[in-house]
């Protein structure tokens, strides 16, 4: 395993982050394809054995059971000071006017709830899951600063938003002397590269770590175009994110298959190796519901694409409608 600093911090994270949205109690939340606790634990154990020290979840994944499953597994399989736990706040977790969002009330309530579910005194990275248009950014940032100063989080991060919104948040933090975002979790993969226009250059200039979600486009980049699965048939985000430029996207998928065949390796390794070749990328967040998914992610670290291979993978891409901020 290779390790890298998260942005300009001194925190070392593995080049692969295990995303834990796939792990949650069946019947809780809206992920019909999530794995229950006993099915999930081997993935977390295998990740640790492979050198992964970075785990990402969220308060709303499977109605909080993702955090519970992750917390119990890490307690059994690892030492707390050797791992980096990231979770998120924003999405609706209960009915009522304060059951979602980034108000001071919501953040203070949700950090404590996440810590209880994770079974830890602090999280290493506390992220806002989306931009809250209904709460002043100053209120959100001061609340996050206070969470850090209270020792409940070591660092704070953000997720998908417009670059101007992220730039404004960084400026507000600096102006007030508040804790600054150190990472951006956004949608970046070979099928969706719109973040290359503004967000990724901003992150490079500001020393922000980039930890892309859906680095394999919900599995689109890892298999034949017409392949179906329980997730592809039940996860509405597959259609919402990756069905608007079908002809161009199919050409990209075919190009990934060609490069992978030329090397004799899995397509997933090519898709991840493309991301890892970008200096601005810190650690793709990889989901795994079969152990070979995790093995391919670990193997991708050793894959070094040539300039010609990268050019071939990128050539079919066409501009896409901006998505992922919902």
Protein Blocks (a to p, Z undefined) as FASTA:
>chain_A
ZZddehjbfbdcdfbdcdfklgccehiajbfkbccfklmmmmmmmmmmnopabdcddfkg
gghlmmmmmmmmmmmmpcfklpccdddehiacbecjklgcjdfklmmmmmmmmmmmnopa
bdfbdcdfbdcfkbcfklmmmmmmmmmmnopafbdcdddddfklmmmmmmmmmmnopacd
fbdcddddfklcklmmmmmmmmmmnopacddehklgnolmmmcfklccfklmmmmklmmm
mmmbmmlmmmmmmmmmmmmmmnopafklmmmmmmmmpmklmbdcdddfbfklmmmmmmmm
mpccdfklmmmmmmmpccdddehjZZ
